[in-house]
């Protein structure tokens, strides 16, 4: 095993263990919350969370991968890069609060309780600006520290959710706990940065770095907005067109479908610094690493989707109660979108590494337009089932079909196609070896 592969596996193992812990904790907490609140109140909470998610890319500014890349390439400028990124994200968070309040006023002008929920969740989103310190950890390939911080945040969040359940607290208390996630992130990631021998006081804002980051992140922020549209718009549209009980049933399926998405993101995040180094030193090694990663991501996605789709219709009513009986069938459809999401994790990094940021916006925009159009047609007829079908098709469009059209992005679609036909490739290679 090469030293690069060993480092990636070690770093990914730490992140994997941390994420598995987060997954188990969050699943148990959501199980209790969903059963306790029932589809209607759980749907109301999910509607608020989904609505705020539509605004979140404004707060995030698309800086994640760019900041990690710059920290890898210019470690000596760490304090200026982090100080500038933190300042920009805090400004983006403030803007997101205003935009989010405007959105809920348009959607529900006569629902002051929901407007309050939005305000609290938006403030929590702004506090997530301190995740810039996670980018520093990623650039240092310090998966252990990332895992510990994420596990601590999840434990605090789960404790709050469970406490609300056993206290039979009103829905507002559950919203407050969700909003506190931002404060937990600020405390954990900011604290981890300082306990690693660094100081927040030494962080510096650089106008030159800010201008460069904003110029480079603009397409990624727009891409993030379009991406979250086809990730979360289905829940908002369900709430507006059908009702919050349907949102609750569908949102539970969506949350369970989402829980494993950390793995492809984690694997690609660990590999990304090495992809960048291979890109600069050996094109052949770079392309070989891309193909190997894509093969792993595709077939893991298929394995997860097949397993869940076969078991979900029986397990969901058993775990969450008969009120969520249809959730299993919705999940059996929705989970297949994860195959494309898994590959998309690498596609997004490839687009960044190749400097093709505009194609990120084009592909995500195609998926967003398709999802809205399909939801308008399918939700009135099929409700949550229609939303799941719309999600699956729109993810396929965003990840693959929108990129195969362009010559400059056709390489990555060819890479994905090779992964899909990997068994045929292996068979042909085996026959060739046998004949020789």
Secondary structure, 3 states (H helix, E strand, C coil): CCHHHHHHHHHHHHHHHHHHHHHHHHHHHHHHHHHHHHHHHHHHHHHHHHHHHHHHHHHHCCCHHHHHHHHHHCHHHHHHHHHHHHHHHHHHHHHHHHHHHHHHHHHCCCCHHHHHHHHHHHHHHHHHHHHHHHHHHHHCCCHHHHHHHHHHHHHHHHHHHHHHHHCCCCHHHHHHHHHHHHHHHHHHHHHHHHHCCCCHHHCCCCHHHHHHHHHHHHHHHHHHHHHHHHHHHHHHHHHHHCCHHHHHHHHHHHHHHHCCHHHHHHHHHHHHHHHHHHHHHCHHHHHHHHHHHHHHHHHHHHHHHHHHHHHHHHHHHHHHCHHHCCHHHHHHHHCCHHHHHHHHHHHHHHHHHCCCHHHHHHHHHHHHHHHHHHHHHHHHHHCHHHHHHHHHHHHHHHHHHCCCCCHHHHHHHHHHHHHHCHHHHHHHHHHHHHHC
